[in-house]
Amino acid sequence: MSGSTPPVIQGVAQAMRHLSERQRVVAQNVANSDTPGYRARDVAAPDFSRLVEATGVGTGAPRVARPQVNLTSGMSALGASTPSGGAIFDDNTSETKPDGNNVTLEDQLMRMGQIQADFTALSGIYRKQMGLLRSALGRGGG
């Protein structure tokens, strides 16, 4: 995004893209709920530290960092691998079926509801911000 875009709008846009990707992954989980051996996935939350640093709150600006797990040789020897595509396997499941599938439709529907609620909240923030900008420009914001 351009440097003239307010950080709040950049944050809302980034969060909406994250929610869109998360909705896609949850839909894949639902579609594969009967696939033997399929493991439920989720998308890692976005890192908003760049937006905090962009505000330039003095030289000692607060730093926000998302913890990163580095794969060690011991972890690799035990069979661990780095997930690809930003999606991570979901360890927060309520059950695993005998065929190895751990997708629970109830859990996935709860996630879809949370995604919808988050998207609604972000849409409200965006709408209010646009109204404030229109008002500041004298174009009658609401």
C-alpha positions in Angstrom: 0.0 0.0 0.0 1.1 3.5 -0.6 2.7 5.7 2.2 -0.3 8.1 2.1 -2.7 5.4 3.2 -3.5 5.8 6.9 -2.1 3.0 9.1 -5.5 2.2 10.4 -6.7 1.5 6.8 -3.6 -0.6 6.1 -4.2 -2.6 9.2 -7.9 -3.2 8.4 -6.9 -4.2 4.8 -4.3 -6.6 6.1 -6.7 -8.1 8.6 -9.4 -8.6 6.0 -7.0 -10.4 3.7 -6.0 -12.6 6.6 -9.7 -13.4 7.3 -10.3 -14.2 3.7 -7.4 -16.7 3.6 -8.6 -18.1 7.0 -12.1 -18.6 5.6 -10.6 -20.4 2.6 -8.6 -22.8 4.8 -11.6 -23.5 7.1 -13.7 -24.2 4.0 -11.0 -26.7 2.9 -11.2 -28.3 6.3 -15.0 -28.7 6.0 -14.7 -30.1 2.5 -12.1 -32.7 3.7 -14.0 -33.6 6.9 -14.4 -37.2 5.6 -11.0 -37.6 3.9 -8.9 -40.2 5.8 -5.8 -38.9 7.4 -6.6 -35.2 6.6 -5.4 -32.9 9.4 -7.3 -29.7 10.1 -5.4 -26.5 9.3 -5.6 -22.8 10.3 -3.8 -19.7 9.2 -1.2 -18.0 11.4 -2.3 -14.5 12.5 -0.7 -11.6 10.7 2.2 -9.7 12.1 1.2 -6.0 12.7 4.6 -4.9 14.0 5.4 -3.2 10.7 2.3 -0.9 11.2 3.4 -0.1 14.8 6.9 0.8 13.6 5.5 2.9 10.7 3.7 5.2 13.2 7.2 6.4 14.3 6.3 7.0 17.9 9.7 8.4 18.8 13.0 6.5 18.5 12.0 4.1 21.3 8.8 3.0 19.5 7.1 -0.1 21.0 8.1 -3.2 19.2 5.5 -6.0 18.5 6.9 -9.3 17.4 5.2 -12.6 16.6 7.1 -15.5 18.2 8.9 -17.6 15.7 9.7 -21.3 16.1 13.0 -22.3 14.5 13.2 -25.9 13.5 16.2 -27.6 15.2 17.9 -30.7 14.0 16.5 -32.6 16.9 13.0 -31.5 16.0 13.6 -32.6 12.4 14.9 -36.0 13.6 11.6 -36.5 15.3 9.7 -35.8 12.1 8.8 -32.2 12.5 8.6 -30.1 9.3 8.0 -26.4 8.5 4.4 -25.8 7.3 4.0 -24.2 3.9 1.7 -21.5 2.5 1.2 -19.7 5.8 -1.2 -22.5 7.0 -0.4 -24.3 10.2 -1.8 -27.6 11.4 -4.4 -27.2 14.0 -3.6 -28.8 17.3 -6.7 -27.3 18.9 -9.1 -30.0 17.9 -11.6 -31.8 20.0 -11.2 -35.3 18.6 -9.4 -37.4 16.1 -11.3 -40.1 14.2 -9.9 -43.7 13.9 -8.9 -42.9 10.2 -6.6 -40.1 11.4 -8.9 -37.2 10.3 -9.2 -34.6 13.0 -11.7 -32.2 11.4 -14.7 -31.6 13.6 -17.5 -29.8 11.8 -18.7 -28.1 15.0 -15.2 -26.6 15.6 -15.0 -25.4 12.0 -18.4 -23.8 12.1 -17.4 -22.0 15.3 -14.4 -20.7 13.5 -16.5 -19.5 10.5 -18.8 -17.7 13.0 -15.7 -16.0 14.5 -14.4 -15.0 11.1 -17.8 -13.5 10.2 -17.9 -11.5 13.5 -14.3 -10.3 13.0 -15.1 -9.3 9.4 -18.2 -7.4 10.5 -16.2 -5.5 13.1 -13.5 -4.6 10.6 -16.1 -3.5 8.1 -17.5 -1.1 10.8 -14.0 0.3 11.5 -13.4 0.8 7.8 -16.8 2.5 7.3 -16.2 4.9 10.3 -12.7 5.7 9.2 -13.9 6.6 5.7 -16.7 8.8 7.2 -14.1 10.6 9.3 -11.9 11.2 6.2 -14.9 12.5 4.2 -15.8 14.8 7.1 -12.2 16.1 7.3 -12.3 16.8 3.6 -15.6 18.7 3.9 -17.5 16.2 1.9 -20.1 15.3 4.5 -19.0 12.1 6.3 -21.4 10.1 8.3 
